[in-house]
Structures are given as C-alpha cells and as structure tokens.
C-alpha cells in the first residue's frame, strides 16, 4: 500500500511539474470558425471552411473541415506535402492522378507529394470533409 501511495505521489508530481510553459489546450467550435469561401484551387461554387486552431502558436498541423455545397469543388492541383481527406458526409467525385472515383462517408484519401487531385460535390447534400496536413514550410503558400 505504501508503494502505491509513493508511486501515485510521484506520478502526480510529474504531471504537475511537467511542461509548465506549455501553451494551454484550445477548444473551438464550428460556429466560431466557419467562413464562406469559393471552392479552393479555382474549384468553383461555394463552400464553408472551418480552419481549426489557425491561431494556435507553434502548431505544426493544419486541421480543417470543409463543406462543399451543391456544385462546389476543390480544383485539380499538384500536391506538395502529404495530405489526408476524410469524408464525413455527402457524395463526391475524386480525381486522383487523372482517375475518377466516387467517394462517400467513411472514405479516407491520402495524397502524396507529386500527386494531383480534385474533389467535386455530387448529389443533393453537402460534401463534408476533414483535411489534415503538416504546416507548409515558411515561404510556401498553404
């Protein structure tokens, strides 16, 4: 029992003393970050972009959500870094290196540097995706 108390005390001490200068955790909501934008990469149509944690200092990860409304698209473009799309809802047509595929909820897409891709909303409902990638190097456009 004494060993357990000593171990618990040591763990608590570590938790309380570790990373005293660490930036605080952040919680953000769709309603506070939503922004109406045209389809990126000259894709056309209207989208709602959700750029989560864009103001968090020294965050090396970009984490976004995007709703492609009826007729909207992310234009065909070459990829410079690893990027992951995850389809939350809706249906779309993905063009990856010139090959079209229909994508829907539960589809994960990994694009690698040097590949090219586009994504177009299809059907009556919004195509909602989550996008994650490493923060671009300084001097390179996001």
Buried (B, 14 or more C-beta within 10 A) or exposed (E): EEEEEEEEEEEEEEEEEEEEEEEEEEEBEEEEBBEEEBBBBEBBBBBBBBBBBEEBEEBEEBBBBBBBBBEBBBBBBEBBBEBEBBBBEBBBBBBBEEEEEEBBEEBEBEBEEEEEBBBBBBEEEBBBBBBBBEEEEEEEEE
